[in-house]
Amino acid sequence: MDFSKELLFSFSALGVCNGLVLAMYFFFFARPKHISHVFLGGLLFFLSVRIGKSVFYYFNYELAGTFVQIGLTACWLLGPFLYFYVKYATSKVTLKQPFWVYHLVGLALVALLVNIKYPWEEFRMLWQHYFIFAIHIQWFLYLSISGRILWNTFKDPNNNRNVSFKFWVFSIYSGNVIIWLAYNLSPYTSYIIGALTFTLIFYLLLVLILLSKKRKSLLLLYPPKYGDVQIEDIEAKRIIDDFTNILEKDKFFKDPTISLQSIAKKIGVQPSRLSQVLNMNMNKSFPTILGEYRIEEAKKMIKKNPEYSIESIGYDCGYNSKSSFYSVFKKNTGITPAGYKNSLNR
């Protein structure tokens, strides 16, 4: 092996090794903890395995068939891990676990059965002419679906703020596309281009991580508001019970000066902790919950005391202005207080 080939081999192999390290980072150490990091770690791991196979195969064509099979099997899982990474990293809501579990387990079982029944050494022609083609078609399908998700994400005007994430996820996606093209165009170019592309993309991602001051925004379109801070279920239940009792006891929600801070002080917790419990355990913000209590009370008062004016009912329920009362009432019921009152007389 001459000096230029040694340099090429070292550069490609270094990218593979560093890719494995970065995969471990996303598996175990990336913060805030998020399921998309697991898929990104898996994507980098299987890319590293696939690229590693290519590097050694390029410089040693007589590589043992077992290593070739391992590399191609890793390629079979690249598309699915890219798809789930993109889907979870761009999703505002938590997706159900069984969907991706069954999906990946099914693909892994197919790969295992094929590897056992059709070893490379005995079915080399079958692998080269059919299995590799099927793997690349499957990879392309997942690339297409992932691209569609990104397209819908990028064109949504509500997602225009997080530019750093867009650049990050587009770099990962376009890198996979380039690697896919490199392997499929290898008869016309060079087989090692895929490895070189991966190495360059890896260093680009590493630079982005190291230089980013807002790592949460870089890694996720919707970073979790509370990061890795977790509250035990027992503690969360106690806070919710105390919160509910305070609102309902003596109809405390009717106090126009009520605030998250004042209730948190009565409960004996930090306002941020109370906010976290409400958002994560009740899936509602404090203003939303407060509005629901007040509007339910307003509906009862309208039914019970039809002679009261709408404005006075709004004040009795804790609103300081008629406009805010009307706005929250319509948001919760779909009609105005006056419309609701009229509907009762029909």
N, C-alpha and C positions, 0 to 999 in steps of 0.2 A: 504494500500500500504506500503510494508516494505521499509527499508532504501535504499536497492540496486535498487528497482524499482523507488523510488523517485529520486535517483541520475541519473538513466537512463532517466527518463522523463525530468528532468531539463536540462540535457546535450543536448538531442534531441530538446527540445523546444527552448533552447537558440540558437541553430544553425538556427532554423526556423526564429526566431525574427531577428537575425543578417543578415540572408539571405534577409529578406525584406528591411532592412536598406541598404544593399549593392545594392539591386535592385534599390532603390531610388537614390543612388549615380550615377549609370550608366544612369538612366533616365535623371537626371537633372544636375549633377555636373562633370561628367567625362570629362577630357580634353586630347587631342583636341576633339571638338565636331565631332561626326561621327555617321552615321546611324547604324553601327554595335553595338554601345553602347546601343541603344534603344532595339535592339533584345536581347542583353545580359541581359539587365535589365528585359525585359519581361520573358526571360528564367529563371532567378533567382526568379522572382516573382511567376511564376507558379510552379516552383520547391518547393518554400517555402509553397505555398498553398497546393500542393500535399503531401509534407512531413508532414505538419501540420495536415492534415486530417489523415495520417497514425499514427502519434504519438497519437492523441486523440482516434482514433479508436482502437489502440492496448491496451490502458489503459481503454477504456470505449467502450465495444463492442456494447452497446445499443445507440450509438451516433445517433442523429437525422438524418433521411435520407437525409435532405437538405444538411447537411454538407458533407455527403458521396458523393452526386452528385457533389457538388462544387469541391471536391478534384479530382474526376475522370474526370470532365470536364477540369480541369487544366492540367491533364495528357494528354488529347487529343491535347493540344496546345504546349506541350513540344517539340515534334519532329520538328514541323514547325519553332518554334523560334530558336531552335538549328541550323537547316538547314540554315535559313536566316542569323543568326549570323556568322556562318562559311563562308558562301558565300560572305557576304559583308566584313568581316574582312580580307579575303584573296584576295580580288579582287583589282586590280590596277586601274580599271576604275569605275566610278559611274554607278550603275545599275538603270534601269528605275523603277520609283516608282509604277506605276499601277500594275506591276507583283505581288509584295508582298502584295499590298493593296487588290486586288481582291482575292488573295490566302487566306489570313488570314480572310477576311470578309466572304468568302464562308465557311471556316471551322467553324467560330464562329456561323454562321447561322445554320449549321447542328447541332452543339452542343446545341444551344438554342431550336431548334425544338424537338430534342430528349428529352431534360430535361422537356419541357412543356408537351409533349405527353406521356412520359413514366416516371412518377415520381418513385423514388426509393421505396417508401413505398408500392406502388401498383404493381410494376413490379420488385420486388427484384430478383427473379430467372432469369428474362430476363437480368438484369444488370450483375449478377454474372456469368452467363453461356455464354452470347453472347457479350454484350456491352464491358465488361472489356477485353475480348479476342480481339475484334476489335480494341480497343484503343491501346493495347500493340502491335498488328501487325502493326498498322499505325505508332506508335512510332519507331518500329524496322525498317520500311522502310525508315523513315527520318534519322535514325542513319546510315543506310547503305549508303544513298546518301551523307550524311555529311562526312562519313568516306572516301568515294571515292574522294571527293573534297580535303580532307586533304592529302590523299595519293598522289594525283597528285601535290599538293603544296609542300610536303616534298621531293619528288623525283626530283623536278625541281632544277637543279644546280644553277640557278640564285637566288634561295631563301635560299642559305646556310648561309648567313651572319646573319640573324635575328634569332639567336638561342633562345633568350629569349621569343620571340613571339611563336615559335614552342612549347616550353615547356608549356607556358601559355595555348594556345589553345588545346594542347593535354591533359592537365590536365582537362580542362572543358569537352572535348569530352569523355575521358575515364571515368570521373566521371559519366556522363550520362549513359554510357554503364553499369557501375557497378550497378548503381541504377536500371536500367532496369532489369538486371540480378537478383538483390536482390528481386524485386517484383515478377518476374516470377519463382524464385526458392524458394519463401517463404514457400510453402508446405513442403519443405525438410529442410529448415533452420529456420530462424526466420523472422517474418514480420517487425520487427523493424530495421533490418540491413540496409534497404534503408535510414532510417532517420539518422542512425549513419554515414553512408557513406557520406551523404550530409553534415552533420555537419563537418566532417573531411575535406572534399573538400573545404567547405566554408572557413575554417580557413587557409587552404593552399593558397587559392586565396588571402585572406586578407594579409597574410604574404608577398606574392609575390608583391602585390601592395605597401605595406608600405616600403619594402626594395629596391624596384626597383628605381634606380637613373634615368633611361631612360624610363619613363612611356609610352611615345609615342611608342617606339619600342616594349614595352611589350604588349600593347593592340592591335597594328595593324601591319600587315605584311608590308604595305606601308604607313607609317605615313605621313599625309599631310605636305608638306614642309613649309607651312605658318601658321600652327596651326589654331587659331581662329581669325586671323586678317582678317577682311572683308573690302572690298572697295565698296562704293556705285556705282550703275550702271552709274549714271551721271558722277561721277569722273572718273570711268574707261573709259568711252567713250571719255572724254576730253583727257585723257592721250594717248589713242590709236590714236585719231585724230592728236594730236601734234606729236606723234611718227612717224606716217605715213607721215605727212607733212615734217618733218625734213629729213626723208630718201629720199623722192621723190624730194624735192626742190633742184634744182641744182645738182641732183643725188649725194647726200651726202654719199650714201652707197658706192660710189666708192673710198672714202677716206680710204686708208689702215690702218690708225691709229684710225679709228672709234671704239668706245667701248660702252658698256652698260652705263658705268659711264659718258662718255662724253655726250651721248644723254640725260641721266637723268638730268645732270646739265643744259642742254639747256632747257629742259621741266620744270625744277624746282621741281623735285621730288627726293626722295631717290632711289638709284639704286635697292634696294631690293623691293621697291614698284612698280617700273617699271617692274621688272622681274616677280613679282606676277601677274600683270595685263596681261602681255603677255602670261604667262603660263596658267592662269585660264580663261581668256576671249578669247584668240586666240588659246589656246591649243598648243602653240609653244614656244620654247625657243628663246632668242635673236639670237644666232648663226644660228639657223634654218631659221629664218625670213631674216636675213642678207644674208645668202647663196641663198635664193630664189630670192631676188632682184638682186643679182649679176649675178646669172646664167641666169635669164630672160634677163638681159642686154647683157650678153655674147652671147646668142642665136640671139638677134637682130643684134649685131655687126657682127657676123659670116655671117648672111644672107646679110647684107647691104655692108659689106666690105670683100668679100671672099679673097681679095689679102693680107689681114693682116695675120700675123702669129698667131697661136693659143697662143703662149707664150705672145705676146704683148697684145692680147685681154684680157688674164688673168690678166696682170698687170694693164691694163686700168680699169678693173672691181673691182680692190681693193685687188687682191691677190699678196702676196709677193714672192710666189714660184709657179713654174709650177706644182709641185706634188700636192699641196693643191688645186689648181684650178681644176686639173684633177679629184681629189678625190671627191670634192663637186659636180662638174658637173655630174659625173657618178652616184653619189648618188641621185641626183635630176631628172635625165633624163633616167638613165639606160644604157647610152652609153657614150663614151668618147667624148671630144670636136672634135677630129679628125673624129671620127665615125659620129658625127652629121653633120659635114661639108661635109663629103662624101655623106651622105644621101640626101643632098640638090642638089647634082649634078646629081642624077640619073634620 
